[in-house]
Amino acid sequence: MLNIVLLEPEIPANTGNIGRTCAAADARLHLIEPLGFRLDEKNLKRAGMDYWNDLDVTTYMDFEDFMERNPKAKIYMATTKAPNLYTDVRYEPDCFLMFGKESGGIPEEILVKHKEESIRIPMARKKRSLNLANSVAIVLYEALRQNGFPGMERSGRLHRLEWE
């Protein structure tokens, strides 16, 4: 099972949307404090809709707590500063995809120790960053694609009509 890690997320609606995406993708969500909101906040639940109750969420006091509790984790760190594209790496089925807070990303003090595991989503020049929830969805679904979308439905049905 893939893991999404949010380092000090600040905006409850982003985290709620990410939670909904994790539930749909059968991924775990890891939240590293401090959080910019409370986990019982209305905006968080509204964005996550009724999926929040199905979500596997773990919280950590800080980055060191996360590392101590996941000592063998293969972590890919998403940042606008990375030398590697998110499509250049091969994601393991149980890897961790880490994203930093909306206002500043993952601190450079952490990134410099993980150059080979740092990944980026290409963007037009002079653009600062993508929305956090969108970035998570892009990278998570690439990791799922590489692993064959394990356990996910791959065909769809219409609600009222039939496909011809």
C-alpha positions as CSV (number, residue, x, y, z in Angstrom):
1,M,0.0,0.0,0.0
2,L,1.3,3.4,-1.0
3,N,1.8,6.1,1.7
4,I,1.2,9.9,1.4
5,V,3.1,12.0,3.9
6,L,2.2,15.6,4.5
7,L,4.9,17.6,6.4
8,E,3.2,20.3,8.4
9,P,0.2,20.9,6.2
10,E,-1.4,24.3,6.7
11,I,-4.7,24.4,4.8
12,P,-7.5,22.0,5.9
13,A,-9.3,21.9,2.6
14,N,-6.1,20.7,0.9
15,T,-5.6,17.9,3.5
16,G,-9.3,17.0,3.2
17,N,-9.0,16.7,-0.6
18,I,-5.8,14.7,-0.2
19,G,-7.6,12.4,2.3
20,R,-10.3,11.8,-0.2
21,T,-7.8,11.0,-2.9
22,C,-6.0,8.6,-0.5
23,A,-9.2,6.8,0.3
24,A,-10.0,6.4,-3.4
25,A,-6.5,5.2,-4.1
26,D,-6.4,2.9,-1.0
27,A,-3.3,4.8,0.2
28,R,-2.4,5.6,3.8
29,L,-2.1,9.2,5.0
30,H,0.6,10.3,7.4
31,L,0.4,13.8,8.9
32,I,3.5,15.4,10.5
33,E,2.8,18.1,13.1
34,P,2.4,20.9,13.6
35,L,-0.8,21.1,11.6
36,G,-2.3,24.4,10.5
37,F,-5.8,23.1,11.6
38,R,-7.5,20.6,14.0
39,L,-8.3,17.1,12.7
40,D,-12.0,17.7,13.7
41,E,-12.2,20.9,11.7
42,K,-15.3,21.3,9.5
43,N,-13.4,22.4,6.4
44,L,-11.2,19.3,6.6
45,K,-14.2,17.0,6.8
46,R,-16.2,18.8,4.1
47,A,-13.3,18.5,1.6
48,G,-12.8,14.8,2.5
49,M,-16.5,14.2,2.3
50,D,-17.7,10.8,3.7
51,Y,-14.4,9.2,2.7
52,W,-12.6,10.5,5.8
53,N,-14.0,7.7,8.0
54,D,-12.5,5.1,5.6
55,L,-9.0,6.7,5.7
56,D,-6.0,5.2,7.4
57,V,-4.4,8.3,9.1
58,T,-1.4,8.4,11.3
59,T,-0.1,11.6,13.0
60,Y,3.5,12.3,14.2
61,M,4.8,14.9,16.6
62,D,7.5,16.0,14.1
63,F,9.8,14.8,11.3
64,E,12.1,13.0,13.7
65,D,9.1,11.1,15.2
66,F,8.1,10.1,11.7
67,M,11.6,8.8,10.8
68,E,11.9,6.9,14.1
69,R,8.5,5.2,13.6
70,N,9.3,4.4,9.9
71,P,13.0,3.5,9.9
72,K,13.1,1.4,6.8
73,A,10.7,3.6,4.7
74,K,11.7,4.4,1.1
75,I,10.7,8.0,0.9
76,Y,10.4,10.1,-2.2
77,M,10.3,13.9,-1.5
78,A,8.3,16.1,-3.8
79,T,9.8,19.6,-4.2
80,T,10.0,22.2,-6.9
81,K,13.8,22.2,-6.4
82,A,14.5,18.5,-7.2
83,P,16.9,17.3,-10.0
84,N,14.7,14.3,-10.8
85,L,11.3,14.3,-12.5
86,Y,8.5,12.3,-10.7
87,T,8.3,10.1,-13.8
88,D,12.0,9.2,-13.7
89,V,11.9,7.0,-10.6
90,R,10.4,3.5,-10.0
91,Y,8.0,3.6,-7.1
92,E,7.9,0.6,-4.8
93,P,4.4,-0.7,-3.9
94,D,4.9,0.4,-0.2
95,C,6.9,3.6,-0.7
96,F,6.2,6.9,1.0
97,L,5.5,10.0,-1.1
98,M,6.3,13.1,1.0
99,F,5.0,16.7,0.4
100,G,5.8,19.8,2.3
101,K,3.6,22.6,3.7
102,E,1.9,24.9,1.3
103,S,3.9,28.0,2.2
104,G,7.4,26.6,2.1
105,G,7.6,23.0,1.0
106,I,10.0,20.5,2.6
107,P,12.8,22.3,4.4
108,E,16.1,22.3,2.5
109,E,17.9,20.9,5.6
110,I,15.9,17.7,4.9
111,L,16.1,17.8,1.1
112,V,19.9,18.0,0.9
113,K,20.2,14.6,2.6
114,H,17.8,13.0,0.0
115,K,18.9,14.3,-3.4
116,E,18.4,11.0,-5.2
117,E,14.9,10.6,-3.6
118,S,13.8,14.1,-4.4
119,I,11.3,14.5,-7.3
120,R,9.6,17.3,-9.1
121,I,6.6,17.9,-11.3
122,P,7.6,20.0,-14.4
123,M,6.0,23.4,-14.6
124,A,6.1,26.4,-16.9
125,R,9.0,28.8,-16.1
126,K,8.6,31.4,-13.4
127,K,5.7,29.5,-11.8
128,R,6.2,28.9,-8.1
129,S,4.3,25.7,-7.5
130,L,1.1,23.7,-8.0
131,N,-1.6,23.2,-5.5
132,L,-0.6,20.7,-2.8
133,A,-3.7,18.4,-3.4
134,N,-3.1,18.4,-7.2
135,S,0.6,17.6,-6.7
136,V,-0.3,14.7,-4.4
137,A,-2.8,13.3,-7.0
138,I,-0.3,13.6,-9.9
139,V,2.5,11.7,-8.1
140,L,0.3,9.2,-6.4
141,Y,-1.4,8.1,-9.6
142,E,1.9,7.8,-11.4
143,A,3.0,5.5,-8.6
144,L,-0.2,3.5,-8.8
145,R,0.1,3.3,-12.6
146,Q,3.7,2.0,-12.3
147,N,2.4,-0.7,-9.9
148,G,-0.6,-1.8,-12.1
149,F,-3.3,0.0,-10.1
150,P,-3.4,-2.8,-7.4
151,G,-6.8,-3.6,-6.1
152,M,-8.5,-0.8,-8.1
153,E,-11.5,-1.1,-10.4
154,R,-10.3,-0.7,-14.0
155,S,-13.7,-0.6,-15.7
156,G,-16.7,1.6,-15.3
157,R,-20.4,1.5,-15.6
158,L,-22.8,4.2,-16.3
159,H,-25.5,5.0,-13.7
160,R,-28.6,4.9,-15.9
161,L,-27.6,3.7,-19.4
162,E,-25.4,1.0,-20.8
163,W,-22.2,1.3,-22.9
164,E,-22.9,0.3,-26.5
